[in-house]
Amino acid sequence: MKITSAKFAFSSGKISQIPDDGLREFAFIGRSNVGKSSLINMLCGVKGLAKVSGTPGKTRLINHFLMNGGHGGAAGGKEGAISKGGWYLVDLPGYGWARTSKSVREGFGKLITDYVTKSDKMWFLFVLVDVRLEPQKIDMEFMTMLGERGVPFGVVFTKADKLGTNALAANVANHKQALLKQWEELPPTFVTSSERRQGGEEILDFIGNNLI
């Protein structure tokens, strides 16, 4: 699938503020500093659309980007004509950033949980994982929660350019083995590098197939 247009649509602090405009939403989430903003910018083809920060945990709202659409409706309403074929790319707050205050972390947790488990518009959730690391407890626990709630999701391995071919293959295999300890079947997986512009077409094609 090709991206013909991409623009910021709106931010929201709770799911009741998201307009009921009928567009499907494909959301991206991961631990803070996993490279989410860079991946979103690569997918959109617009440099700086999602803000890349040196301070992890900067995203504190649900941010919607209108893709291949016309005019987006205002948050909390249904106004705004949107062309056929449009969809939302949703940037969710990161989880697990230790320097964020407890009250803010709890807010992220409720906002994230409410969105991924209660939003009827979310069609699929991409969970970003830093492929350089061993399987992280917080990532595995989050994916377990998704499975228990019946949330459709896939795993996006980020920063593939930081590893050699053999190390990359070994780390991806380690994550898959960890997942298979709890799952009979693996979720969709994608290996990406924003630096090398790797894996974006596969993700967009997957989204395109889910818009048919």
GUZARO-322080 format. One line per field, with one value per atom (N, C-alpha, C): atom name; chain; residue number from 1; x, y, z. Coordinates in steps of 0.001 Angstrom, whole numbers, plus 500000, padded with zeros to 6 digits. Each point is the difference from the previous one (the first is absolute). Layout:
BEGIN
atomo <- [CA_...] .
cadena <- [A_...] .
num <- [NUM_...] .
u <- [X_...] .
v <- [Y_...] .
w <- [Z_...] .
//
This chain:
BEGIN
atomo <- [N_CA_C_N_CA_C_N_CA_C_N_CA_C_N_CA_C_N_CA_C_N_CA_C_N_CA_C_N_CA_C_N_CA_C_N_CA_C_N_CA_C_N_CA_C_N_CA_C_N_CA_C_N_CA_C_N_CA_C_N_CA_C_N_CA_C_N_CA_C_N_CA_C_N_CA_C_N_CA_C_N_CA_C_N_CA_C_N_CA_C_N_CA_C_N_CA_C_N_CA_C_N_CA_C_N_CA_C_N_CA_C_N_CA_C_N_CA_C_N_CA_C_N_CA_C_N_CA_C_N_CA_C_N_CA_C_N_CA_C_N_CA_C_N_CA_C_N_CA_C_N_CA_C_N_CA_C_N_CA_C_N_CA_C_N_CA_C_N_CA_C_N_CA_C_N_CA_C_N_CA_C_N_CA_C_N_CA_C_N_CA_C_N_CA_C_N_CA_C_N_CA_C_N_CA_C_N_CA_C_N_CA_C_N_CA_C_N_CA_C_N_CA_C_N_CA_C_N_CA_C_N_CA_C_N_CA_C_N_CA_C_N_CA_C_N_CA_C_N_CA_C_N_CA_C_N_CA_C_N_CA_C_N_CA_C_N_CA_C_N_CA_C_N_CA_C_N_CA_C_N_CA_C_N_CA_C_N_CA_C_N_CA_C_N_CA_C_N_CA_C_N_CA_C_N_CA_C_N_CA_C_N_CA_C_N_CA_C_N_CA_C_N_CA_C_N_CA_C_N_CA_C_N_CA_C_N_CA_C_N_CA_C_N_CA_C_N_CA_C_N_CA_C_N_CA_C_N_CA_C_N_CA_C_N_CA_C_N_CA_C_N_CA_C_N_CA_C_N_CA_C_N_CA_C_N_CA_C_N_CA_C_N_CA_C_N_CA_C_N_CA_C_N_CA_C_N_CA_C_N_CA_C_N_CA_C_N_CA_C_N_CA_C_N_CA_C_N_CA_C_N_CA_C_N_CA_C_N_CA_C_N_CA_C_N_CA_C_N_CA_C_N_CA_C_N_CA_C_N_CA_C_N_CA_C_N_CA_C_N_CA_C_N_CA_C_N_CA_C_N_CA_C_N_CA_C_N_CA_C_N_CA_C_N_CA_C_N_CA_C_N_CA_C_N_CA_C_N_CA_C_N_CA_C_N_CA_C_N_CA_C_N_CA_C_N_CA_C_N_CA_C_N_CA_C_N_CA_C_N_CA_C_N_CA_C_N_CA_C_N_CA_C_N_CA_C_N_CA_C_N_CA_C_N_CA_C_N_CA_C_N_CA_C_N_CA_C_N_CA_C_N_CA_C_N_CA_C_N_CA_C_N_CA_C_N_CA_C_N_CA_C_N_CA_C_N_CA_C_N_CA_C_N_CA_C_N_CA_C_N_CA_C_N_CA_C_N_CA_C_N_CA_C_N_CA_C_N_CA_C_N_CA_C_N_CA_C_N_CA_C_N_CA_C_N_CA_C_N_CA_C_N_CA_C_N_CA_C_N_CA_C_N_CA_C_N_CA_C_N_CA_C_N_CA_C_N_CA_C_N_CA_C_N_CA_C_N_CA_C_N_CA_C_N_CA_C_N_CA_C_N_CA_C_N_CA_C_N_CA_C_N_CA_C_N_CA_C_N_CA_C_N_CA_C_N_CA_C_N_CA_C] .
cadena <- [A_A_A_A_A_A_A_A_A_A_A_A_A_A_A_A_A_A_A_A_A_A_A_A_A_A_A_A_A_A_A_A_A_A_A_A_A_A_A_A_A_A_A_A_A_A_A_A_A_A_A_A_A_A_A_A_A_A_A_A_A_A_A_A_A_A_A_A_A_A_A_A_A_A_A_A_A_A_A_A_A_A_A_A_A_A_A_A_A_A_A_A_A_A_A_A_A_A_A_A_A_A_A_A_A_A_A_A_A_A_A_A_A_A_A_A_A_A_A_A_A_A_A_A_A_A_A_A_A_A_A_A_A_A_A_A_A_A_A_A_A_A_A_A_A_A_A_A_A_A_A_A_A_A_A_A_A_A_A_A_A_A_A_A_A_A_A_A_A_A_A_A_A_A_A_A_A_A_A_A_A_A_A_A_A_A_A_A_A_A_A_A_A_A_A_A_A_A_A_A_A_A_A_A_A_A_A_A_A_A_A_A_A_A_A_A_A_A_A_A_A_A_A_A_A_A_A_A_A_A_A_A_A_A_A_A_A_A_A_A_A_A_A_A_A_A_A_A_A_A_A_A_A_A_A_A_A_A_A_A_A_A_A_A_A_A_A_A_A_A_A_A_A_A_A_A_A_A_A_A_A_A_A_A_A_A_A_A_A_A_A_A_A_A_A_A_A_A_A_A_A_A_A_A_A_A_A_A_A_A_A_A_A_A_A_A_A_A_A_A_A_A_A_A_A_A_A_A_A_A_A_A_A_A_A_A_A_A_A_A_A_A_A_A_A_A_A_A_A_A_A_A_A_A_A_A_A_A_A_A_A_A_A_A_A_A_A_A_A_A_A_A_A_A_A_A_A_A_A_A_A_A_A_A_A_A_A_A_A_A_A_A_A_A_A_A_A_A_A_A_A_A_A_A_A_A_A_A_A_A_A_A_A_A_A_A_A_A_A_A_A_A_A_A_A_A_A_A_A_A_A_A_A_A_A_A_A_A_A_A_A_A_A_A_A_A_A_A_A_A_A_A_A_A_A_A_A_A_A_A_A_A_A_A_A_A_A_A_A_A_A_A_A_A_A_A_A_A_A_A_A_A_A_A_A_A_A_A_A_A_A_A_A_A_A_A_A_A_A_A_A_A_A_A_A_A_A_A_A_A_A_A_A_A_A_A_A_A_A_A_A_A_A_A_A_A_A_A_A_A_A_A_A_A_A_A_A_A_A_A_A_A_A_A_A_A_A_A_A_A_A_A_A_A_A_A_A_A_A_A_A_A_A_A_A_A_A_A_A_A_A_A_A_A_A_A_A_A_A_A_A_A_A_A_A_A_A_A_A_A_A_A_A_A_A_A_A_A_A_A_A_A_A_A_A_A_A_A_A_A_A_A_A_A_A_A_A_A_A_A_A_A_A_A_A_A_A_A_A_A_A_A_A_A_A_A] .
num <- [1_1_1_2_2_2_3_3_3_4_4_4_5_5_5_6_6_6_7_7_7_8_8_8_9_9_9_10_10_10_11_11_11_12_12_12_13_13_13_14_14_14_15_15_15_16_16_16_17_17_17_18_18_18_19_19_19_20_20_20_21_21_21_22_22_22_23_23_23_24_24_24_25_25_25_26_26_26_27_27_27_28_28_28_29_29_29_30_30_30_31_31_31_32_32_32_33_33_33_34_34_34_35_35_35_36_36_36_37_37_37_38_38_38_39_39_39_40_40_40_41_41_41_42_42_42_43_43_43_44_44_44_45_45_45_46_46_46_47_47_47_48_48_48_49_49_49_50_50_50_51_51_51_52_52_52_53_53_53_54_54_54_55_55_55_56_56_56_57_57_57_58_58_58_59_59_59_60_60_60_61_61_61_62_62_62_63_63_63_64_64_64_65_65_65_66_66_66_67_67_67_68_68_68_69_69_69_70_70_70_71_71_71_72_72_72_73_73_73_74_74_74_75_75_75_76_76_76_77_77_77_78_78_78_79_79_79_80_80_80_81_81_81_82_82_82_83_83_83_84_84_84_85_85_85_86_86_86_87_87_87_88_88_88_89_89_89_90_90_90_91_91_91_92_92_92_93_93_93_94_94_94_95_95_95_96_96_96_97_97_97_98_98_98_99_99_99_100_100_100_101_101_101_102_102_102_103_103_103_104_104_104_105_105_105_106_106_106_107_107_107_108_108_108_109_109_109_110_110_110_111_111_111_112_112_112_113_113_113_114_114_114_115_115_115_116_116_116_117_117_117_118_118_118_119_119_119_120_120_120_121_121_121_122_122_122_123_123_123_124_124_124_125_125_125_126_126_126_127_127_127_128_128_128_129_129_129_130_130_130_131_131_131_132_132_132_133_133_133_134_134_134_135_135_135_136_136_136_137_137_137_138_138_138_139_139_139_140_140_140_141_141_141_142_142_142_143_143_143_144_144_144_145_145_145_146_146_146_147_147_147_148_148_148_149_149_149_150_150_150_151_151_151_152_152_152_153_153_153_154_154_154_155_155_155_156_156_156_157_157_157_158_158_158_159_159_159_160_160_160_161_161_161_162_162_162_163_163_163_164_164_164_165_165_165_166_166_166_167_167_167_168_168_168_169_169_169_170_170_170_171_171_171_172_172_172_173_173_173_174_174_174_175_175_175_176_176_176_177_177_177_178_178_178_179_179_179_180_180_180_181_181_181_182_182_182_183_183_183_184_184_184_185_185_185_186_186_186_187_187_187_188_188_188_189_189_189_190_190_190_191_191_191_192_192_192_193_193_193_194_194_194_195_195_195_196_196_196_197_197_197_198_198_198_199_199_199_200_200_200_201_201_201_202_202_202_203_203_203_204_204_204_205_205_205_206_206_206_207_207_207_208_208_208_209_209_209_210_210_210_211_211_211_212_212_212] .
u <- [500842_499158_500883_499632_500719_499329_500808_499473_499957_498795_499839_499917_499620_499956_500050_500615_500104_500042_499131_500002_499505_500477_499512_498531_499178_498562_499593_500312_499615_500682_499998_500462_498831_500059_498939_500587_499383_500445_499140_498900_499148_499233_499557_499437_498650_499339_498720_500181_501232_500272_500282_500100_500305_498722_499978_498773_499572_498697_499426_499765_501084_499891_500085_500058_499965_501331_501069_501302_500692_500630_500738_501304_500419_501195_501019_501232_501111_501004_500140_500735_501389_500902_501383_500346_500625_500329_501298_500660_501215_500594_501041_500705_500570_500143_500581_501408_500354_501312_500197_498899_500111_500130_499836_500114_498664_498945_498647_499806_500428_499807_500754_501206_500784_499321_499430_499303_498765_499237_498795_500361_501056_500424_500413_500651_500382_498769_499023_498783_499233_499928_499245_500741_501317_500782_500075_499750_500041_500955_501144_500988_499455_500071_499569_498511_499223_498555_499746_500600_499985_501279_499892_501134_500981_501249_501055_500711_499989_500571_501140_500985_501068_499572_498817_499476_498897_500276_498977_498776_498837_498766_499349_500381_499496_498542_499619_498616_499099_499071_499140_498524_499706_498623_499908_498779_499779_500027_500927_500131_499541_499041_499465_500573_500467_500459_499092_499423_499101_500823_499807_500755_499083_500467_499261_498560_499785_498643_499852_498775_499724_500053_498841_499931_499607_500778_499700_498954_499168_499006_500668_499354_500551_499821_500934_499910_498696_499318_498766_498771_500188_498857_500094_498984_499960_500172_500219_500078_501290_499991_501190_499853_499991_499877_501355_500053_501245_499882_500974_499925_500110_499421_500032_501443_500332_501352_500858_499470_500753_500024_501035_500117_500889_499992_500814_501182_501154_501157_500002_500011_499851_501293_500517_501217_499593_500247_499618_501176_499725_501086_500845_501297_500880_499760_500381_499847_501373_500097_501184_501132_499747_501080_500109_501069_500123_500024_500493_500146_498689_498981_498701_499387_499341_499430_498961_499796_499067_498603_499535_498649_499871_501060_499967_500054_500840_500078_498653_499314_498689_499005_500138_499144_500237_501277_500328_499351_500145_499487_498518_499228_498552_499661_500692_499743_500297_501141_500382_499019_499716_499110_498606_499473_498678_499968_501030_499993_500106_500980_500229_498916_499302_498982_498568_499783_498628_499682_501019_499745_499517_498767_499434_500657_500619_500593_501384_500677_501342_499929_500583_499940_501156_501163_501193_501004_500777_500998_501384_500926_501384_500802_500579_500795_501473_500657_501397_500938_501009_500982_501392_500901_501392_500704_500347_500537_501401_500643_501343_499972_498850_499897_499444_500280_499335_498520_499133_498580_499835_499295_499820_498705_500063_498840_498789_500229_498869_499319_500798_499416_499191_500563_499313_498712_500049_498791_498935_500425_499038_499337_500788_499431_499111_500343_499136_498640_500014_498749_499178_500658_499282_499331_500740_499439_498806_500104_498909_498762_500199_498866_499539_500682_499598_500300_501068_500373_500896_499630_500845_501271_501156_501256_501087_501034_501189_501221_501163_501241_500877_500455_500899_501360_500983_501360_500657_500481_500597_501523_500646_501447_500801_499504_500685_501379_500197_501296_501105_499643_500999_500668_499526_500541_500478_500971_500415_498953_500145_499005_499760_501060_499858_499389_500471_499458_498526_499652_498603_499112_500420_499210_499878_501085_499975_499051_500030_499137_498529_499696_498614_499532_500858_499649_499765_500815_499821_498643_499607_498695_498866_500135_498951_499886_501141_499971_499323_500278_499368_498492_499573_498570_499325_500699_499406_499850_500619_499784_498588_499373_498654_498976_500450_499097_500167_498894_500071_500427_499685_500320_500568_501041_500634_499125_499993_499343_500831_499447_500804_501222_501136_501223_500604_500656_500615_501369_501005_501342_500244_500333_500081_501278_500343_501058_499603_499783_499653_501189_501209_501196_500134_499711_500142_498686_498948_498671_499607_500210_499735_498708_499191_498818_498739_500122_498827_498976_500478_499068_499202_500647_499304_498882_500288_498971_498846_500319_498950_499180_500634_499252_499064_500469_499158_498780_500223_498888_499057_500572_499175_499097_500527_499198_498871_500191_498950_498984_500224_499040_499030_500291_499145_498667] .
v <- [498811_501189_501246_500978_501256_501064_500843_501118_501226_500499_501170_501296_499903_501184_499553_500822_499713_501320_500129_501235_499734_500798_499917_500389_499202_500266_500578_499309_500489_499167_500534_499282_499848_498983_499802_499387_500347_499503_498881_499691_498869_499582_498751_499472_500645_500593_500661_501224_500509_501169_499637_498711_499565_500014_500694_500101_498668_499812_498793_500262_499955_500340_498777_498815_498782_499547_500750_499613_498985_499011_499015_500601_499496_500516_498879_500306_499069_500679_499445_500675_499411_500853_499618_500325_499032_500158_499257_500388_499309_500708_499407_500661_501323_500935_501283_499795_500795_499956_498777_499394_498829_500390_501302_500460_500151_500219_500069_501198_501186_501196_499901_499469_499842_499030_498923_499027_500633_500766_500642_500976_500779_500935_499269_498846_499211_499499_499503_499487_501101_501172_501110_500663_499880_500678_501496_500445_501427_500193_500614_500205_500945_499567_500845_499993_499155_499957_499575_498892_499601_500535_500625_500659_498979_500078_499140_500756_499429_500699_499206_500713_499356_499663_500442_499721_498955_498737_498960_500357_499495_500236_501317_500603_501324_499954_498918_499872_499676_500919_499779_500010_500111_499958_498983_499672_499199_500958_499791_500870_499273_500606_499427_500722_499226_500539_499449_500886_499598_499632_498776_499495_499802_500479_499806_500469_501062_500491_501434_500497_501389_500843_500422_500869_499181_500120_499277_500708_499226_500569_500520_500936_500546_498994_499993_499083_500226_498875_500076_500219_500104_500205_499157_500110_499210_500848_501290_500866_499786_500355_499847_498854_500301_498946_499358_498678_499280_499101_500105_499265_498500_499242_498549_499517_499020_499480_500584_501000_500597_499090_500171_499250_500787_499600_500682_499135_500620_499437_500637_499180_500501_499778_501081_499984_500013_498891_499875_500331_500450_500269_498756_500210_498884_499537_498783_499488_499626_500034_499494_500978_501320_500968_500348_499578_500057_501425_500968_501352_500786_499462_500659_499767_501005_499870_498885_499463_498884_500366_501209_500399_500098_500506_500093_498613_499104_498630_499311_500202_499383_500561_501293_500598_499391_499812_499332_498621_499282_498632_499939_500874_500005_500429_501037_500488_498911_499342_498932_498838_499552_498849_500284_501195_500366_499960_500570_500067_498609_499211_498725_498968_500144_499002_500461_501319_500492_500765_500379_500781_499098_500211_499191_500290_501165_500396_499420_499585_499458_498634_499912_498774_499063_500599_499180_500835_499308_500666_499446_500892_499619_500272_498949_500129_500036_501115_500178_499450_499273_499369_500299_500438_500267_498659_499714_498680_499781_501035_499853_499325_500013_499521_498582_499355_498739_500285_498983_500233_500644_501137_500765_499602_499896_499571_500890_501326_500913_499824_499728_499756_498707_498953_498706_500078_500718_500147_500791_501031_500801_499155_499201_499160_498900_499506_499023_500614_501247_500701_500145_500321_500138_498682_498899_498696_499651_500312_499707_500817_501213_500873_499813_499151_499760_501151_500749_501147_499529_500254_499588_500845_499339_500752_499251_500755_499431_500610_499415_500460_500647_501223_500716_500109_499328_500097_501244_500884_501254_499957_500968_500222_498818_499358_498846_500361_501274_500423_499990_499882_500039_498641_498957_498656_499441_499091_499263_498969_499407_499058_498834_499384_498825_500363_501103_500420_500387_500645_500379_498767_499022_498768_499279_499987_499309_500693_501318_500730_499887_500055_499808_498597_499006_498619_499867_500689_499947_500555_501093_500586_499068_499392_499090_498790_499488_498872_500380_501221_500466_500114_500479_500121_498641_499028_498675_499241_500515_499390_500269_501066_500371_499922_499928_500042_498756_499473_498861_500440_501241_500538_501405_500314_501303_501089_501187_501138_500429_500828_500525_500739_499840_500680_500766_501115_500863_500446_499957_500452_501332_501031_501343_500730_500965_500958_501327_501001_501318_500610_499703_500526_499486_498722_499378_499965_500542_499966_498557_499144_498571_499611_499191_499433_500837_501242_500861_499504_499546_499524_498805_499099_498827_500404_500977_500457_500664_500863_500695_499029_499000_498990_499220_499700_499309_500839_501299_500899_500071_500131_500075_498794_498828_498766_499985_500709_500058_501116_500780_501040_499532_498841_499493_499508] .
w <- [500000_500000_500000_499195_499929_500869_500615_500773_499090_499751_499139_500790_501268_500869_501444_500831_501430_500750_500993_500777_501413_500932_501364_500028_500697_500064_501355_501092_501327_501085_501209_501183_500970_500819_500988_501265_501114_501287_500538_499301_500347_498758_499961_498756_499662_500975_499716_499113_499880_499167_498545_499698_498637_499173_498856_499206_499402_499924_499406_498519_499208_498578_499086_500580_499203_499443_500205_499461_500915_499385_500779_500523_501160_500652_500176_499663_500158_500932_501195_501061_500197_500509_500256_501447_500663_501407_500301_501077_500422_501194_500548_501085_499500_500901_499635_499442_499009_499360_499114_499542_499129_498532_499704_498621_499297_500781_499435_499086_500435_499189_498675_500048_498775_499042_500538_499155_499368_500795_499472_498889_500204_498952_498731_500148_498834_499261_500740_499374_499275_500646_499426_498842_500006_498977_500209_501238_500327_501170_499761_501040_501066_501245_501104_500281_499314_500266_501442_500392_501409_500625_501141_500612_500576_499554_500516_501110_501196_501146_500612_500501_500746_501412_500395_501333_499896_500381_499912_500832_499562_500735_499666_498871_499647_499543_499307_499536_501181_500316_501165_499641_498719_499519_498867_499628_498797_498814_499081_498836_498741_499307_498763_498782_499031_498726_498900_499212_498924_498769_499531_498868_498792_498852_498734_500101_500766_500196_499560_500097_499662_501239_500481_501172_501218_501084_501227_500829_500688_500902_501258_500660_501244_501119_500942_501124_500747_500281_500759_499126_498673_499124_498760_499128_498781_498761_500192_498853_499231_498717_499187_499026_498710_499002_499777_500046_499812_498785_499119_498751_500220_499093_500058_499935_500807_500028_501100_500716_501088_501226_500812_501249_500943_501260_500992_500434_500036_500687_501384_501038_501364_500782_500547_500804_501465_500697_501406_500914_501227_500944_500239_500218_500329_501427_500282_501361_500571_501327_500665_500191_499884_500198_501473_500643_501454_500550_499221_500533_500003_499382_500048_501378_500541_501335_500056_501187_500171_499515_500332_499608_498488_499340_498543_499381_500546_499489_500111_501129_500176_498998_499691_498981_498639_499654_498740_499972_501136_500042_499729_500621_499792_498583_499512_498646_498977_500152_499079_500088_501227_500176_499472_500302_499502_498476_499384_498539_499375_500415_499306_500296_501121_500341_499746_499886_499904_498718_499235_498795_498872_499573_498922_498656_499884_498718_499774_501071_499819_499347_498809_499221_500313_500313_500225_500778_500858_500831_499667_499659_499761_501272_500587_501220_499598_500292_499606_501058_499536_500874_499463_500860_499618_499782_498741_499657_500575_500483_500564_501366_500651_501382_500066_501114_500303_500261_499880_500300_501371_500011_501227_500704_501323_500779_499745_499948_499845_498638_498950_498678_499994_500585_500014_500808_501122_500822_499258_499278_499249_498914_499291_498946_500571_501177_500663_500311_500490_500268_498724_498890_498735_499613_500176_499668_500874_501281_500927_499684_499474_499662_498551_499243_498618_499061_500296_499175_498851_498738_498875_499938_499959_499996_499246_499628_499406_500658_499770_500608_498933_500280_499102_500670_499445_500512_499410_500857_499549_500117_499342_500090_499469_498927_499426_499457_499659_499453_501049_501260_501068_500230_499322_500170_498670_500075_498818_499628_498830_499487_500954_500502_500866_501347_500588_501291_499879_498899_499771_499931_499203_499855_501341_500777_501291_500975_500040_500932_499623_498708_499552_500392_499803_500357_501502_500812_501454_500415_499380_500317_499580_498848_499529_500916_500461_500929_501311_500464_501236_499824_498838_499736_499919_499413_499820_501319_501063_501309_500503_499468_500432_498881_498754_498866_499135_499524_499085_498610_499677_498684_500161_499247_500111_499372_500590_499355_498793_499118_498886_500542_499327_500421_498835_500326_498997_500532_499157_500364_499294_500782_499426_500395_499178_500303_499384_500838_499479_499260_500467_499356_498571_499821_498678_499223_500614_499388_499669_500955_499848_500715_499356_500629_499892_499529_499904_498990_498854_498969_500496_500743_500520_500963_500858_500942_499250_499050_499246_499152_499434_499236_500914_501211_500966_500345_500240_500294_498808_498791_498807_499830_500296_499900_501025_501109_501035_499753_498955_499646_498920_499418_498913_500559] .
//
